[in-house]
Amino acid sequence: MGPNAFGDFQSWILVLLGVGALGLKGFAFVDALRVPQQAFPAAGKWSKTIWLCILGVATLVEIALFPSPLFFVNLLGVVGAAVYLVDVRPAVRQYRGGRRGSNTHDGPYGPW
């Protein structure tokens, strides 16, 4: 191992964190695009426009600052995407429609 082995390892870790953060934010943004506008207020959450702005800006900032995923603004974007995925997405899921195809026999643990 050369003298820069640790620096190379850190660089790869930062790249992996950046790719993970970009994937998280991108997935949350695309998911929010697919949810109907009316689902957000019906579930008692902020509007679709607000969530698309939060997630869109977070994704764009991640792309613009890709080599530094631990930058404060990037971390705020990860928190925003995580809040959407953990809190908002499950709340609006019931309003999405067609999530399991044409099966109308869905129980709490899946189709029956």
N, C-alpha and C positions, 0 to 999 in steps of 0.2 A: 504494500500500500504506500502510495506516495504522500507527500505532505498535504495535498489538497483533497485527500480521500474524504475527510470529514466534511469539508465544504461542499464537495460533490454530493454527498449523502444528504446534506441539508437542502441543497438545491432540488434534489429529486423529491424530497418530502414536501417542499413548498409547491412544486409543480403538481404533485398528487393532491394536496389540499386544495389548490386552485381548481383542478379538474373536478374534484368532488363538490366544491362550492358552486361551480358553474352548473354542474349537473343538477344539484338540488334546486337552485334558483330557476334554471330553465324548465325543469319539470313542474315546479309550482306555478310558473307563469303560464305554461301551456295548459295545465289543468284548470287554472282560473279562466282561461279563454273559453274552455269547453262548457263551463257552468252557465246556465241561463241567468240573465240579469235579475229576474224576480226571486231567485233562490236566496240571494244574500240577505235582503231585508226580511224575507219569510223566515229565515233561520236566526234572525236577530243579530246579524253581522254587518260590518261596514259594507258599503256598496261595492259592486263589481269594479266600478271605475277606480275607486280608491285602491283596491287590492291590485288591479292591473298596473296602476302607477307605481305602487310600492315595489311590486315584483319586477316590473319592467326596468325601473331605474336601478334596482339592485343587480339585475342581470347585466345591464349595460355597464355599470360601474365595475362589475367583476371582469367583463371583457376588456375594458379600458385599462384596468390596473392588474391584469392577470399575473404578472410576476410577483405581486405582493398580496397574497390572499389573507395575510394577517393584518392588513391595513384596517384601521378603525371603521371606515365606511363599509368595507367589505364584510366585516364582522357584523355590522348592523344589518346588512342585507341578508346574511345567513340567518340571523335571528328572525327577521321578517318572514323569510321563506319557511322557517321551521314553525313559526306561529301559524302561518297559513295551513301548512300540511298537518299539523297536530290538532288545531282547534277549528279552523274554518272549513277545511275540506270534509271532515266527517259530518259537520253540521249541514252542509249544503248537498251532500251526496244523495240524500233521499229525494231531492228535487231535480236531480240530473236526468233521470228517465232513461230506460233502455240500457242499463248498465250490465245486465246479464242476458242480453238477447231477448227472446220472446217468451221466456219462462215466467209465468205469472204465479207460480207456486213457490215463492220464496219465504222461508221462515227465518227466524233470527240467526240460525247457524248455516243457512244455505238453502238450496232447493230441496223440496220434498216430493 
